[in-house]
Amino acid sequence: MTNRIVTALGFGLWALAGSGLTPVSAQAPFRERTVPLIASGEWPGARLPDGQPDVQGHWSNTIGNHNNLTDPQGGGPDQEQSRARGARADRAPSRVTDPPSGEVPFQPWARAKAQEFAAHLSNPIRPEYVEPLARCAPAGPTKSFMWHGYEIRQYPGYVVFLFDSGTRVIHLGDSPHLPGAIRLWNGDSRGRWEGNTLVVDVANNNSKARLARTGEFASERVRIQERYIFDPAGERFTYEAVYTDPTVFTRPFTVTIPNKRITAETPQDGWSNVTFRASHAGSEPIIEAWERVCVENNGPHGDIASAP
């Protein structure tokens, strides 16, 4: 860390004072308004020695952060985040793709509770109103994909996601879930590859993380079935998560989040792409991501600073 200072200006990330890294130049924005359809099928691309499709690298969702689950580009529930973003038809669709209404099928009491959470996002007069991610808690299995860009690493028997909000490990194979009394922020994930699709069963969720700043939530009884569907070129994947929780919802519902690979040529925007080109002895471009360490009561939230 000698002679290295890194700071964030708003959401723009810059490397200074001899860090040995340079930011990828800013060009067109990373955000998109559509959700490409990717079908499950065979995997024609490279594989790792243990047979896994090689999908390692840096990635990010393409439609927005966690301000709003059902209107990803429409702003959050508080005054600061609710500014107009254009007509609804001109924004990305709801992340809730089933039911067709695009809304979470809450039971009446649960919808009222979610609305209560949203109404107090910026005025948390009770401890339960504090959005857990604002206190640097893990974001949960689904909301993690709505935060900053992240990295996928693969090891024999494991797929690992390195999120700003914590690390998530998916165990591959037929090992059983943890005992039911053990509850985790990201749940306990057991997965398998089916062609180009990583299929994951998530149990043992403590459900302390919400699905967005708009207040959506589940209970500890939730079961999540995930599908990560990678395109043949390995440049995009669709994340699909089916939530089943009869204590909170009237029926299962599906969340869909499009993701795109980040490379050395991807425009750096300080949000989706927080990577830098590393200085190294070789000639090939290598990108790395700074760890955005979150500490409660930091300000501005998510900024990075290190002294010589």
C-alpha positions as CSV (number, residue, x, y, z in Angstrom):
1,M,0.0,0.0,0.0
2,T,3.1,2.3,0.0
3,N,2.6,5.6,-1.9
4,R,-0.9,4.6,-2.9
5,I,-4.0,6.6,-2.5
6,V,-7.4,5.6,-3.9
7,T,-10.4,7.8,-3.6
8,A,-13.9,7.8,-5.0
9,L,-15.4,11.0,-6.4
10,G,-19.1,10.4,-6.3
11,F,-19.3,7.1,-8.0
12,G,-16.2,7.7,-10.2
13,L,-13.2,5.7,-9.1
14,W,-9.7,6.9,-9.6
15,A,-6.2,5.5,-8.9
16,L,-3.6,8.1,-7.9
17,A,0.0,8.5,-6.6
18,G,1.9,5.6,-8.2
19,S,-0.6,2.8,-7.6
20,G,0.6,1.0,-10.7
21,L,-2.9,0.8,-12.0
22,T,-4.9,2.9,-14.5
23,P,-8.6,3.2,-14.8
24,V,-10.4,2.0,-17.9
25,S,-11.4,5.0,-19.9
26,A,-15.0,6.2,-19.7
27,Q,-17.0,5.8,-22.9
28,A,-20.6,4.7,-23.4
29,P,-22.7,3.8,-20.3
30,F,-23.0,0.2,-19.3
31,R,-26.7,0.4,-18.6
32,E,-29.2,-1.2,-20.9
33,R,-33.0,-1.1,-21.1
34,T,-33.7,-4.6,-22.4
35,V,-33.2,-8.1,-21.1
36,P,-31.7,-10.5,-23.7
37,L,-33.2,-14.0,-23.7
38,I,-30.6,-16.8,-23.3
39,A,-31.8,-20.4,-23.7
40,S,-30.5,-23.3,-21.7
41,G,-28.6,-25.8,-23.8
42,E,-25.1,-27.3,-24.4
43,W,-22.0,-25.4,-23.4
44,P,-19.7,-25.1,-26.5
45,G,-17.0,-23.0,-24.8
46,A,-13.9,-23.6,-22.8
47,R,-13.9,-25.9,-19.7
48,L,-11.8,-26.0,-16.6
49,P,-9.9,-29.2,-15.7
50,D,-12.7,-30.4,-13.5
51,G,-15.2,-30.1,-16.4
52,Q,-16.9,-26.9,-15.3
53,P,-17.7,-24.4,-18.1
54,D,-15.1,-21.6,-17.7
55,V,-17.1,-18.5,-16.8
56,Q,-14.5,-16.9,-14.6
57,G,-14.0,-13.1,-14.7
58,H,-15.7,-9.8,-13.8
59,W,-19.4,-9.3,-14.4
60,S,-22.2,-6.8,-13.7
61,N,-25.9,-6.6,-14.1
62,T,-26.9,-4.3,-16.9
63,I,-30.2,-2.6,-15.8
64,G,-29.7,-0.9,-12.5
65,N,-29.0,-1.1,-8.8
66,H,-31.2,-2.1,-5.9
67,N,-33.1,1.1,-5.5
68,N,-36.2,-0.4,-6.9
69,L,-37.0,-4.1,-7.6
70,T,-39.9,-3.7,-10.0
71,D,-38.8,-0.5,-11.7
72,P,-35.0,-0.8,-11.9
73,Q,-34.5,2.5,-13.6
74,G,-37.3,4.4,-11.9
75,G,-35.6,5.5,-8.7
76,G,-36.0,4.5,-5.1
77,P,-38.7,5.1,-2.6
78,D,-37.1,8.1,-0.9
79,Q,-37.1,11.7,-2.1
80,E,-33.4,11.6,-3.0
81,Q,-33.7,8.6,-5.2
82,S,-37.2,9.2,-6.7
83,R,-36.4,11.8,-9.4
84,A,-38.0,11.2,-12.8
85,R,-36.2,8.9,-15.2
86,G,-38.4,9.3,-18.2
87,A,-41.6,7.4,-19.2
88,R,-42.0,3.9,-17.8
89,A,-42.1,2.4,-21.2
90,D,-38.6,3.8,-21.9
91,R,-37.1,2.2,-18.8
92,A,-36.0,-1.4,-18.2
93,P,-38.8,-3.9,-17.3
94,S,-39.5,-5.2,-13.8
95,R,-37.1,-7.7,-12.5
96,V,-40.1,-9.8,-11.5
97,T,-40.8,-11.7,-14.7
98,D,-43.5,-14.0,-13.2
99,P,-46.2,-13.2,-12.5
100,P,-46.7,-11.2,-15.7
101,S,-47.9,-8.2,-13.7
102,G,-44.3,-7.6,-12.7
103,E,-45.2,-7.3,-9.0
104,V,-44.3,-9.5,-6.0
105,P,-47.3,-11.6,-5.1
106,F,-47.4,-10.6,-1.4
107,Q,-50.0,-11.7,1.0
108,P,-51.8,-8.6,2.2
109,W,-50.0,-8.3,5.5
110,A,-46.6,-8.7,3.8
111,R,-47.3,-6.1,1.2
112,A,-48.2,-3.7,4.0
113,K,-45.0,-4.5,5.8
114,A,-42.9,-4.0,2.6
115,Q,-44.6,-0.6,2.0
116,E,-43.8,0.3,5.7
117,F,-40.1,-0.6,5.1
118,A,-40.0,1.6,2.0
119,A,-41.7,4.5,3.6
120,H,-39.1,4.6,6.3
121,L,-36.0,4.0,4.2
122,S,-34.6,7.5,4.9
123,N,-36.3,7.9,8.2
124,P,-35.7,4.7,10.1
125,I,-37.4,5.6,13.4
126,R,-37.2,1.9,14.5
127,P,-34.2,-0.5,14.2
128,E,-36.2,-2.8,11.9
129,Y,-36.5,0.0,9.3
130,V,-32.7,0.3,8.8
131,E,-31.9,-1.3,5.4
132,P,-29.3,-4.0,6.4
133,L,-27.0,-3.3,3.4
134,A,-26.6,0.3,4.7
135,R,-25.1,-1.3,7.8
136,C,-22.7,-3.3,5.6
137,A,-24.5,-6.6,6.0
138,P,-24.4,-9.1,3.2
139,A,-26.9,-8.3,0.5
140,G,-28.5,-11.7,0.2
141,P,-28.4,-14.2,-2.7
142,T,-30.3,-12.1,-5.2
143,K,-29.8,-8.4,-4.3
144,S,-26.0,-9.0,-4.5
145,F,-26.4,-9.0,-8.3
146,M,-28.0,-5.5,-8.2
147,W,-25.0,-3.9,-6.4
148,H,-21.6,-3.1,-7.9
149,G,-19.8,-5.3,-10.4
150,Y,-18.5,-8.6,-9.0
151,E,-16.1,-11.4,-9.9
152,I,-16.7,-15.1,-10.5
153,R,-14.0,-17.5,-9.6
154,Q,-14.1,-21.3,-10.0
155,Y,-12.4,-24.1,-8.1
156,P,-12.8,-27.9,-8.2
157,G,-16.2,-28.4,-6.6
158,Y,-17.0,-24.8,-6.1
159,V,-18.2,-21.6,-7.8
160,V,-17.3,-18.4,-5.8
161,F,-18.8,-15.0,-6.2
162,L,-16.8,-12.0,-4.9
163,F,-19.3,-9.3,-4.2
164,D,-18.8,-5.9,-2.6
165,S,-21.3,-7.0,0.0
166,G,-19.5,-10.3,0.8
167,T,-18.4,-13.6,-0.7
168,R,-20.8,-16.3,-1.7
169,V,-19.8,-20.0,-2.2
170,I,-21.8,-22.4,-4.2
171,H,-21.0,-26.1,-3.5
172,L,-21.1,-28.3,-6.5
173,G,-22.2,-31.9,-6.3
174,D,-24.8,-33.8,-4.2
175,S,-23.7,-32.9,-0.7
176,P,-26.6,-32.2,1.6
177,H,-27.5,-28.8,2.9
178,L,-26.4,-27.6,6.3
179,P,-28.6,-28.5,9.3
180,G,-31.7,-26.5,9.3
181,A,-30.8,-24.6,12.5
182,I,-27.9,-22.9,10.7
183,R,-29.2,-19.8,8.9
184,L,-27.0,-17.6,6.7
185,W,-27.3,-14.2,5.1
186,N,-26.7,-15.7,1.6
187,G,-28.2,-19.0,2.4
188,D,-26.6,-22.4,1.8
189,S,-26.1,-23.0,-1.9
190,R,-25.8,-26.5,-3.5
191,G,-25.5,-26.5,-7.3
192,R,-24.8,-28.5,-10.4
193,W,-24.0,-27.7,-14.1
194,E,-26.5,-28.7,-16.8
195,G,-24.9,-27.7,-20.0
196,N,-24.6,-23.9,-20.1
197,T,-26.7,-23.5,-16.9
198,L,-25.7,-23.5,-13.3
199,V,-28.6,-24.8,-11.3
200,V,-28.6,-23.9,-7.6
201,D,-30.8,-24.7,-4.7
202,V,-30.6,-22.2,-1.9
203,A,-31.8,-23.1,1.6
204,N,-31.0,-22.0,5.2
205,N,-31.6,-18.4,4.4
206,N,-31.9,-16.1,7.5
207,S,-33.8,-13.6,5.2
208,K,-32.5,-10.6,7.1
209,A,-31.5,-9.0,3.8
210,R,-34.2,-7.4,1.7
211,L,-34.6,-7.7,-2.0
212,A,-34.4,-4.0,-2.7
213,R,-34.7,-0.6,-1.0
214,T,-38.3,-0.7,-2.0
215,G,-38.8,-3.1,1.0
216,E,-39.5,-6.5,-0.5
217,F,-38.6,-9.4,1.8
218,A,-39.1,-13.1,2.5
219,S,-39.1,-15.2,5.6
220,E,-36.7,-17.8,6.9
221,R,-38.9,-20.5,5.3
222,V,-38.1,-19.2,1.8
223,R,-36.6,-21.6,-0.7
224,I,-34.8,-20.2,-3.8
225,Q,-34.2,-22.1,-7.0
226,E,-31.6,-20.3,-9.1
227,R,-30.5,-20.7,-12.7
228,Y,-27.5,-19.0,-14.2
229,I,-27.8,-19.3,-18.0
230,F,-24.6,-18.4,-19.9
231,D,-24.7,-17.5,-23.6
232,P,-22.5,-19.7,-25.9
233,A,-19.9,-16.9,-26.2
234,G,-19.6,-16.6,-22.4
235,E,-20.2,-12.8,-22.7
236,R,-23.6,-12.7,-20.9
237,F,-25.7,-14.6,-18.5
238,T,-29.2,-14.5,-17.2
239,Y,-29.8,-14.9,-13.5
240,E,-33.2,-16.4,-12.7
241,A,-34.4,-17.0,-9.1
242,V,-37.7,-18.6,-8.2
243,Y,-38.8,-17.6,-4.7
244,T,-41.2,-19.9,-2.8
245,D,-42.4,-18.9,0.6
246,P,-46.0,-19.7,1.5
247,T,-45.8,-17.7,4.7
248,V,-45.2,-14.4,2.8
249,F,-46.3,-14.9,-0.8
250,T,-49.5,-16.1,-2.4
251,R,-47.6,-18.1,-5.0
252,P,-43.9,-18.5,-6.2
253,F,-42.5,-15.7,-8.2
254,T,-39.4,-15.3,-10.5
255,V,-36.7,-12.6,-10.4
256,T,-34.7,-12.1,-13.6
257,I,-31.4,-10.1,-13.8
258,P,-29.4,-9.8,-17.0
259,N,-25.6,-9.7,-16.6
260,K,-22.7,-8.9,-18.9
261,R,-19.0,-9.6,-18.8
262,I,-16.6,-6.8,-18.0
263,T,-13.3,-6.8,-19.9
264,A,-10.3,-4.5,-20.2
265,E,-12.2,-2.6,-22.9
266,T,-15.4,-2.1,-20.9
267,P,-16.0,1.6,-20.1
268,Q,-15.3,2.3,-16.5
269,D,-18.2,3.9,-14.7
270,G,-17.4,3.5,-11.1
271,W,-20.5,1.4,-10.5
272,S,-20.9,-1.6,-12.8
273,N,-17.3,-1.6,-13.8
274,V,-15.0,-0.8,-10.8
275,T,-12.0,-2.6,-12.3
276,F,-8.5,-1.3,-13.3
277,R,-5.9,-2.5,-15.7
278,A,-3.1,-4.0,-13.6
279,S,0.5,-3.3,-14.2
280,H,2.4,-6.6,-14.7
281,A,5.3,-8.1,-16.6
282,G,3.2,-9.6,-19.4
283,S,1.6,-7.9,-22.4
284,E,-1.9,-9.2,-22.0
285,P,-4.5,-6.9,-20.4
286,I,-5.4,-8.0,-16.8
287,I,-8.0,-6.2,-14.8
288,E,-8.5,-6.2,-11.1
289,A,-11.1,-4.8,-8.8
290,W,-10.4,-2.8,-5.7
291,E,-12.1,-4.0,-2.6
292,R,-14.7,-1.4,-1.6
293,V,-14.6,-2.0,2.1
294,C,-17.8,-1.0,3.8
295,V,-17.8,0.2,7.4
296,E,-20.9,1.3,9.3
297,N,-21.3,5.1,9.5
298,N,-18.8,5.7,6.7
299,G,-19.4,8.6,4.4
300,P,-19.7,8.9,1.5
301,H,-20.8,5.2,1.6
302,G,-18.5,2.9,-0.3
303,D,-15.6,5.3,-0.9
304,I,-12.2,3.8,-0.8
305,A,-9.2,5.5,0.9
306,S,-5.8,4.2,1.8
307,A,-2.9,6.2,3.1
308,P,0.8,5.7,2.4
